[in-house]
Amino acid sequence: MGYDNYKMGWLVVFFDLPTTTPEDKKNYQYFRKALLEDGYTMIQYSVYARACVTQERMATHSRRIQKMIPPDGSVRCLFVTNVQWDKMFVFHGKSCPRQDVSMPQQMLFW
């Protein structure tokens, strides 16, 4: 296991945003769409993750998220190394589709 396994990893974003008013729904849709456009993958409802090759990339994406937070709601970010990500336990119910989220192919070259 090389040093790169601890340097690169995933930025995981957890969020709770209100959706009671039309304005809240608009803010929620904007935030979710911005995450997807920035390369995040939905892991679960309101949990998105993006591969980051370096700590600098993680810091860049954290700043982007901070700028797009809606006025109401709660957003948390957690950086998980690739080694920690690979140790994640994922359990599925019988009717739940399986979703594999592994390091994107282009990241394997780093």
Disulfide bonds with the S-S distance in Angstrom:
none
